[in-house]
Amino acid sequence: MKISTEDVQKLAHLSRLELEGDKAEAMKKDLTKILGFVAAIERLDLEGVEPLVYMTDRENVLREDAPKPPLTHAEAMKNGPGADSDYFRVPRVVEK
């Protein structure tokens, strides 16, 4: 499938991206490569191939979930960069 500049601009508009000049051409080349990979996969004979769910056949080895006592207030306050009695001090992010 051939990707046109109009296709790229339409996708950019739908994605709310601003693609101009070289960026639009680079995107056009990338999309052409992606569609080429998909076309190559479509040409393969995949009869009898089971869909891959996981990348390996290993099972997750999980540690035993053992409850531990929670952090005390004083221990938690030690982890913050700036503490003021009962609260963490952080930079203001909302302007009035």
VENLIN-V296046 format. One record per run of one state. SS is the DSSP state (alpha for helix, beta for strand, coil for the rest). FROM is the first residue (numbers start at 1). LEN is the number of residues. Records with the same first field share a line. If there is no record, write none. Layout:
BEGIN
SS: FROM-LEN + FROM-LEN
END
This chain:
BEGIN
coil: 1-4 + 15-7 + 44-29 + 79-4 + 85-2 + 89-8
alpha: 5-10 + 22-22 + 73-6
beta: 83-2 + 87-2
END
